[in-house]
Amino acid sequence: MSETTEITLYATPGAEVPPAKLMFDQHHIPYRWIDIDKDEKAAKYVESLNHGNRSVPTIVWPDGSSLTEPSTDELAKN
């Protein structure tokens, strides 16, 4: 995917809101939400990061590093 200066949150809509989205929203941290059910290119990118799995949420930081299905504690460390 293209380089960005913001956090990108790859996810799917569903009943459970990812803890990352809640944390970002509560702390007013800007991010870009991408629905991998609607964006096949993004879905393939998520699969490439997760050994072929469509694991969500997958978070990509501006430096290109990523976290998949992070806990709240993992998010707080970043």
C-alpha positions in Angstrom: 0.0 0.0 0.0 1.1 3.6 -0.3 3.1 5.4 2.3 1.1 7.6 4.6 1.7 9.9 7.6 -1.3 8.5 9.5 -2.3 5.2 11.1 -4.2 2.9 8.9 -6.7 0.5 10.5 -7.7 -2.4 8.3 -10.9 -4.0 9.5 -14.4 -5.2 8.6 -17.7 -3.9 9.9 -19.2 -6.1 12.5 -20.9 -6.3 15.9 -17.6 -6.0 17.8 -15.8 -2.7 17.6 -12.0 -3.3 17.6 -10.3 -2.0 20.8 -7.9 -0.1 18.6 -10.8 2.0 17.1 -12.2 2.7 20.5 -8.7 3.8 21.8 -8.0 6.0 18.8 -11.4 7.6 19.0 -11.2 8.2 22.8 -7.7 9.8 22.5 -8.5 11.7 19.3 -5.8 9.9 17.4 -6.3 10.3 13.7 -6.5 7.2 11.6 -7.8 5.9 8.3 -10.3 3.1 8.4 -10.3 0.7 5.5 -13.0 -2.0 5.1 -11.3 -5.0 3.6 -14.6 -6.5 2.7 -15.0 -3.6 0.2 -11.4 -3.1 -0.9 -9.9 -6.2 -2.4 -6.5 -4.6 -2.8 -6.4 -3.8 0.9 -7.6 -7.3 1.7 -4.7 -8.7 -0.3 -2.3 -6.4 1.6 -3.7 -7.6 5.0 -3.2 -11.2 3.8 0.4 -10.4 2.8 1.1 -9.1 6.3 -0.6 -12.0 8.1 0.6 -15.2 6.3 -2.4 -15.4 4.0 -5.0 -14.6 6.7 -7.5 -11.8 6.6 -6.8 -11.1 10.3 -8.5 -7.9 11.5 -8.0 -5.5 12.9 -4.6 -5.0 11.3 -3.0 -1.7 12.1 -0.2 -0.2 10.0 1.8 2.6 11.6 3.2 5.5 9.5 6.7 3.9 9.7 5.3 0.8 7.9 5.3 -1.5 11.0 2.1 -3.3 11.8 0.2 -5.0 14.6 -2.5 -7.6 14.1 -5.4 -8.1 16.5 -3.5 -6.1 19.2 -4.6 -6.1 22.8 -5.3 -2.7 24.5 -2.0 -3.2 26.4 -0.1 -3.7 23.1 -1.7 -0.5 21.7 -0.8 1.5 24.8 2.9 0.6 24.2 2.8 2.0 20.7 
